[in-house]
Amino acid sequence: EGYPWWPCQALGPEQAEGIEAPEGLENPLLIVYLGSNDMGFINGGDTSAVQPFDNSDVEKCDACAEDATLAVALETANQMLEVAAAADGAESSNDDENDDD
């Protein structure tokens, strides 16, 4: 049911400003499919089909080795994880420095 597994990024309301959501969605959440940059809305009140990206999820994807756009999506998702981890590490380091005061 629905669409195949694909890495995506949820956008905040300020990033979705001016983009009309389809009728019938409760709390519409705009997502961008990485690699293709296609956009779509999901029901933000029911995110059961959405889960945090984990590179081990690639094993669940039969098309991963065959689809060049999906390969770009996976590379982009991994880069986003690295940036987030680096930012978290820098934030933790700053918190530790402030604790010494």
N, CA and C atoms as an extended XYZ file, in Angstrom:
303
Properties=species:S:1:pos:R:3:atomname:S:1:resname:S:1:resid:I:1 pbc="F F F"
N         0.844       -1.184        0.000 N   GLU     1
C         0.000        0.000        0.000 CA  GLU     1
C         0.885        1.240        0.000 C   GLU     1
N         0.494        2.259       -0.710 N   GLY     2
C         1.233        3.520       -0.705 CA  GLY     2
C         2.450        3.470       -1.599 C   GLY     2
N         3.446        4.220       -1.199 N   TYR     3
C         4.658        4.363       -1.992 CA  TYR     3
C         5.768        3.492       -1.435 C   TYR     3
N         6.786        3.184       -2.262 N   PRO     4
C         7.891        2.378       -1.748 CA  PRO     4
C         8.720        3.156       -0.735 C   PRO     4
N         9.494        2.438        0.034 N   TRP     5
C        10.404        3.039        1.012 CA  TRP     5
C        11.313        4.017        0.290 C   TRP     5
N        11.472        5.223        0.867 N   TRP     6
C        12.321        6.239        0.242 CA  TRP     6
C        12.723        7.252        1.309 C   TRP     6
N        13.995        7.627        1.383 N   PRO     7
C        14.406        8.662        2.339 CA  PRO     7
C        13.771       10.004        1.978 C   PRO     7
N        13.284       10.700        2.988 N   CYS     8
C        12.669       12.003        2.752 CA  CYS     8
C        12.971       12.926        3.929 C   CYS     8
N        12.645       14.183        3.749 N   GLN     9
C        12.817       15.176        4.810 CA  GLN     9
C        11.495       15.883        5.018 C   GLN     9
N        11.068       15.950        6.260 N   ALA    10
C         9.853       16.693        6.590 CA  ALA    10
C        10.213       18.165        6.706 C   ALA    10
N         9.386       19.010        6.144 N   LEU    11
C         9.616       20.448        6.189 CA  LEU    11
C         8.686       21.090        7.199 C   LEU    11
N         9.170       22.136        7.831 N   GLY    12
C         8.360       22.872        8.790 CA  GLY    12
C         7.354       23.760        8.086 C   GLY    12
N         6.387       24.265        8.842 N   PRO    13
C         5.334       25.110        8.255 CA  PRO    13
C         5.886       26.325        7.511 C   PRO    13
N         6.967       26.915        8.031 N   GLU    14
C         7.523       28.092        7.366 CA  GLU    14
C         8.105       27.743        5.998 C   GLU    14
N         8.592       26.522        5.831 N   GLN    15
C         9.143       26.096        4.546 CA  GLN    15
C         8.043       25.699        3.565 C   GLN    15
N         6.874       25.374        4.078 N   ALA    16
C         5.753       24.969        3.236 CA  ALA    16
C         4.828       26.132        2.908 C   ALA    16
N         5.196       27.311        3.372 N   GLU    17
C         4.351       28.481        3.165 CA  GLU    17
C         4.096       28.700        1.674 C   GLU    17
N         2.838       28.871        1.319 N   GLY    18
C         2.457       29.124       -0.061 CA  GLY    18
C         2.213       27.861       -0.875 C   GLY    18
N         2.458       26.698       -0.301 N   ILE    19
C         2.208       25.434       -0.998 CA  ILE    19
C         0.901       24.868       -0.465 C   ILE    19
N        -0.031       24.691       -1.351 N   GLU    20
C        -1.381       24.272       -0.957 CA  GLU    20
C        -1.447       22.766       -0.712 C   GLU    20
N        -1.877       22.394        0.464 N   ALA    21
C        -2.054       20.978        0.802 CA  ALA    21
C        -3.377       20.479        0.235 C   ALA    21
N        -3.423       19.221       -0.152 N   PRO    22
C        -4.691       18.672       -0.632 CA  PRO    22
C        -5.724       18.623        0.491 C   PRO    22
N        -6.976       18.699        0.112 N   GLU    23
C        -8.050       18.641        1.103 CA  GLU    23
C        -8.127       17.249        1.713 C   GLU    23
N        -8.599       17.199        2.944 N   GLY    24
C        -8.833       15.928        3.600 CA  GLY    24
C        -7.692       15.466        4.491 C   GLY    24
N        -6.583       16.194        4.503 N   LEU    25
C        -5.480       15.808        5.380 CA  LEU    25
C        -5.574       16.585        6.681 C   LEU    25
N        -5.484       15.857        7.766 N   GLU    26
C        -5.477       16.480        9.077 CA  GLU    26
C        -4.025       16.779        9.427 C   GLU    26
N        -3.707       18.016        9.754 N   ASN    27
C        -2.332       18.407       10.057 CA  ASN    27
C        -1.366       18.027        8.932 C   ASN    27
N        -1.568       18.541        7.712 N   PRO    28
C        -0.716       18.139        6.600 CA  PRO    28
C         0.758       18.460        6.863 C   PRO    28
N         1.613       17.526        6.500 N   LEU    29
C         3.053       17.670        6.674 CA  LEU    29
C         3.696       17.527        5.301 C   LEU    29
N         4.418       18.559        4.885 N   LEU    30
C         5.076       18.544        3.584 CA  LEU    30
C         6.392       17.795        3.696 C   LEU    30
N         6.612       16.872        2.776 N   ILE    31
C         7.869       16.145        2.748 CA  ILE    31
C         8.527       16.299        1.376 C   ILE    31
N         9.850       16.232        1.373 N   VAL    32
C        10.633       16.259        0.141 CA  VAL    32
C        11.330       14.913        0.045 C   VAL    32
N        11.118       14.242       -1.070 N   TYR    33
C        11.796       12.974       -1.306 CA  TYR    33
C        13.216       13.274       -1.761 C   TYR    33
N        14.181       12.829       -0.977 N   LEU    34
C        15.571       13.117       -1.279 CA  LEU    34
C        15.969       12.456       -2.595 C   LEU    34
N        16.896       13.101       -3.291 N   GLY    35
C        17.377       12.573       -4.563 CA  GLY    35
C        16.573       13.061       -5.737 C   GLY    35
N        15.261       12.981       -5.634 N   SER    36
C        14.396       13.424       -6.732 CA  SER    36
C        13.878       14.839       -6.506 C   SER    36
N        13.866       15.258       -5.233 N   ASN    37
C        13.302       16.545       -4.817 CA  ASN    37
C        11.822       16.681       -5.128 C   ASN    37
N        11.136       15.555       -5.361 N   ASP    38
C         9.681       15.577       -5.468 CA  ASP    38
C         9.126       15.907       -4.092 C   ASP    38
N         7.952       16.509       -4.066 N   MET    39
C         7.317       16.882       -2.806 CA  MET    39
C         5.951       16.228       -2.713 C   MET    39
N         5.518       16.050       -1.497 N   GLY    40
C         4.187       15.520       -1.271 CA  GLY    40
C         3.762       15.814        0.152 C   GLY    40
N         2.507       15.629        0.411 N   PHE    41
C         1.972       15.825        1.755 CA  PHE    41
C         1.578       14.481        2.338 C   PHE    41
N         1.791       14.348        3.624 N   ILE    42
C         1.272       13.209        4.360 CA  ILE    42
C         0.420       13.762        5.496 C   ILE    42
N        -0.363       12.902        6.087 N   ASN    43
C        -1.177       13.293        7.226 CA  ASN    43
C        -0.260       13.372        8.444 C   ASN    43
N         0.041       14.577        8.886 N   GLY    44
C         0.931       14.775       10.021 CA  GLY    44
C         0.387       14.214       11.316 C   GLY    44
N        -0.906       13.956       11.359 N   GLY    45
C        -1.498       13.357       12.545 CA  GLY    45
C        -1.288       11.853       12.608 C   GLY    45
N        -0.870       11.261       11.482 N   ASP    46
C        -0.623        9.818       11.429 CA  ASP    46
C         0.701        9.585       10.727 C   ASP    46
N         1.748        9.569       11.499 N   THR    47
C         3.079        9.397       10.915 CA  THR    47
C         3.565        7.954       11.035 C   THR    47
N         2.646        7.004       11.089 N   SER    48
C         3.021        5.599       11.258 CA  SER    48
C         3.880        5.084       10.102 C   SER    48
N         3.742        5.682        8.931 N   ALA    49
C         4.532        5.242        7.783 CA  ALA    49
C         5.884        5.951        7.719 C   ALA    49
N         6.125        6.878        8.637 N   VAL    50
C         7.362        7.652        8.625 CA  VAL    50
C         8.196        7.240        9.828 C   VAL    50
N         9.470        7.036        9.597 N   GLN    51
C        10.370        6.695       10.689 CA  GLN    51
C        11.719        7.350       10.451 C   GLN    51
N        12.477        7.583       11.503 N   PRO    52
C        13.794        8.202       11.329 CA  PRO    52
C        14.661        7.343       10.408 C   PRO    52
N        15.467        8.013        9.602 N   PHE    53
C        16.340        7.297        8.677 CA  PHE    53
C        17.444        6.586        9.437 C   PHE    53
N        17.652        5.356        9.070 N   ASP    54
C        18.741        4.550        9.620 CA  ASP    54
C        19.356        3.828        8.429 C   ASP    54
N        20.646        3.985        8.236 N   ASN    55
C        21.281        3.411        7.060 CA  ASN    55
C        21.067        1.904        6.968 C   ASN    55
N        20.785        1.244        8.089 N   SER    56
C        20.521       -0.194        8.033 CA  SER    56
C        19.200       -0.490        7.314 C   SER    56
N        18.350        0.533        7.156 N   ASP    57
C        17.090        0.354        6.438 CA  ASP    57
C        17.324        0.040        4.968 C   ASP    57
N        18.509        0.360        4.468 N   VAL    58
C        18.825        0.103        3.069 CA  VAL    58
C        18.656       -1.390        2.760 C   VAL    58
N        18.915       -2.223        3.736 N   GLU    59
C        18.776       -3.668        3.548 CA  GLU    59
C        17.340       -4.063        3.215 C   GLU    59
N        16.373       -3.240        3.609 N   LYS    60
C        14.965       -3.528        3.354 CA  LYS    60
C        14.555       -3.177        1.924 C   LYS    60
N        15.434       -2.499        1.208 N   CYS    61
C        15.064       -1.928       -0.084 CA  CYS    61
C        15.640       -2.757       -1.228 C   CYS    61
N        14.775       -3.443       -1.951 N   ASP    62
C        15.219       -4.259       -3.075 CA  ASP    62
C        15.746       -3.412       -4.233 C   ASP    62
N        15.200       -2.214       -4.430 N   ALA    63
C        15.570       -1.385       -5.574 CA  ALA    63
C        16.811       -0.531       -5.327 C   ALA    63
N        17.352       -0.561       -4.124 N   CYS    64
C        18.448        0.342       -3.774 CA  CYS    64
C        19.650        0.218       -4.696 C   CYS    64
N        19.983       -0.979       -5.095 N   ALA    65
C        21.163       -1.176       -5.930 CA  ALA    65
C        20.894       -0.828       -7.391 C   ALA    65
N        19.641       -0.731       -7.768 N   GLU    66
C        19.281       -0.555       -9.175 CA  GLU    66
C        18.876        0.862       -9.548 C   GLU    66
N        18.582        1.703       -8.600 N   ASP    67
C        18.005        3.021       -8.872 CA  ASP    67
C        19.010        4.115       -8.545 C   ASP    67
N        19.488        4.823       -9.575 N   ALA    68
C        20.500        5.871       -9.376 CA  ALA    68
C        19.953        7.015       -8.537 C   ALA    68
N        18.687        7.366       -8.702 N   THR    69
C        18.098        8.454       -7.915 CA  THR    69
C        18.024        8.058       -6.450 C   THR    69
N        17.715        6.810       -6.192 N   LEU    70
C        17.668        6.328       -4.817 CA  LEU    70
C        19.073        6.331       -4.203 C   LEU    70
N        20.086        6.017       -5.009 N   ALA    71
C        21.465        6.066       -4.510 CA  ALA    71
C        21.822        7.488       -4.074 C   ALA    71
N        21.390        8.487       -4.839 N   VAL    72
C        21.609        9.891       -4.464 CA  VAL    72
C        20.839       10.215       -3.194 C   VAL    72
N        19.619        9.718       -3.084 N   ALA    73
C        18.803        9.958       -1.896 CA  ALA    73
C        19.482        9.393       -0.652 C   ALA    73
N        20.030        8.201       -0.765 N   LEU    74
C        20.705        7.576        0.370 CA  LEU    74
C        21.966        8.346        0.755 C   LEU    74
N        22.712        8.791       -0.234 N   GLU    75
C        23.917        9.587        0.042 CA  GLU    75
C        23.541       10.892        0.742 C   GLU    75
N        22.488       11.535        0.266 N   THR    76
C        22.017       12.781        0.873 CA  THR    76
C        21.562       12.542        2.310 C   THR    76
N        20.807       11.477        2.533 N   ALA    77
C        20.330       11.160        3.883 CA  ALA    77
C        21.508       10.906        4.822 C   ALA    77
N        22.511       10.193        4.348 N   ASN    78
C        23.695        9.929        5.172 CA  ASN    78
C        24.442       11.223        5.500 C   ASN    78
N        24.556       12.109        4.524 N   GLN    79
C        25.204       13.405        4.768 CA  GLN    79
C        24.427       14.207        5.803 C   GLN    79
N        23.103       14.181        5.713 N   MET    80
C        22.277       14.899        6.678 CA  MET    80
C        22.472       14.340        8.084 C   MET    80
N        22.600       13.007        8.190 N   LEU    81
C        22.845       12.383        9.494 CA  LEU    81
C        24.193       12.816       10.061 C   LEU    81
N        25.212       12.868        9.194 N   GLU    82
C        26.546       13.279        9.641 CA  GLU    82
C        26.536       14.722       10.137 C   GLU    82
N        25.860       15.606        9.415 N   VAL    83
C        25.770       17.010        9.819 CA  VAL    83
C        25.042       17.119       11.156 C   VAL    83
N        23.946       16.388       11.300 N   ALA    84
C        23.184       16.431       12.556 CA  ALA    84
C        24.015       15.888       13.713 C   ALA    84
N        24.758       14.814       13.476 N   ALA    85
C        25.596       14.244       14.533 CA  ALA    85
C        26.702       15.213       14.926 C   ALA    85
N        27.298       15.875       13.940 N   ALA    86
C        28.349       16.857       14.234 CA  ALA    86
C        27.776       18.025       15.028 C   ALA    86
N        26.582       18.475       14.655 N   ALA    87
C        25.947       19.586       15.373 CA  ALA    87
C        25.611       19.170       16.804 C   ALA    87
N        25.123       17.941       16.977 N   ASP    88
C        24.825       17.451       18.320 CA  ASP    88
C        26.092       17.364       19.155 C   ASP    88
N        27.178       16.913       18.546 N   GLY    89
C        28.452       16.814       19.251 CA  GLY    89
C        28.976       18.168       19.658 C   GLY    89
N        28.856       19.150       18.775 N   ALA    90
C        29.309       20.505       19.089 CA  ALA    90
C        28.449       21.108       20.187 C   ALA    90
N        27.147       20.845       20.136 N   GLU    91
C        26.245       21.365       21.161 CA  GLU    91
C        26.558       20.741       22.514 C   GLU    91
N        26.809       19.438       22.541 N   SER    92
C        27.160       18.759       23.792 CA  SER    92
C        28.465       19.298       24.346 C   SER    92
N        29.418       19.558       23.467 N   SER    93
C        30.708       20.101       23.888 CA  SER    93
C        30.539       21.489       24.492 C   SER    93
N        29.689       22.311       23.880 N   ASN    94
C        29.413       23.649       24.399 CA  ASN    94
C        28.721       23.574       25.757 C   ASN    94
N        27.788       22.619       25.897 N   ASP    95
C        27.101       22.445       27.185 CA  ASP    95
C        28.092       22.056       28.278 C   ASP    95
N        29.048       21.181       27.962 N   ASP    96
C        30.049       20.752       28.919 CA  ASP    96
C        30.913       21.923       29.343 C   ASP    96
N        31.293       22.780       28.385 N   GLU    97
C        32.130       23.941       28.707 CA  GLU    97
C        31.385       24.901       29.609 C   GLU    97
N        30.095       25.081       29.379 N   ASN    98
C        29.294       25.996       30.184 CA  ASN    98
C        29.052       25.455       31.587 C   ASN    98
N        29.094       24.128       31.749 N   ASP    99
C        28.888       23.531       33.062 CA  ASP    99
C        30.050       23.838       34.010 C   ASP    99
N        31.220       24.154       33.472 N   ASP   100
C        32.395       24.425       34.289 CA  ASP   100
C        32.356       25.806       34.933 C   ASP   100
N        31.485       26.665       34.422 N   ASP   101
C        31.434       28.056       34.920 CA  ASP   101
C        30.873       28.143       36.319 C   ASP   101
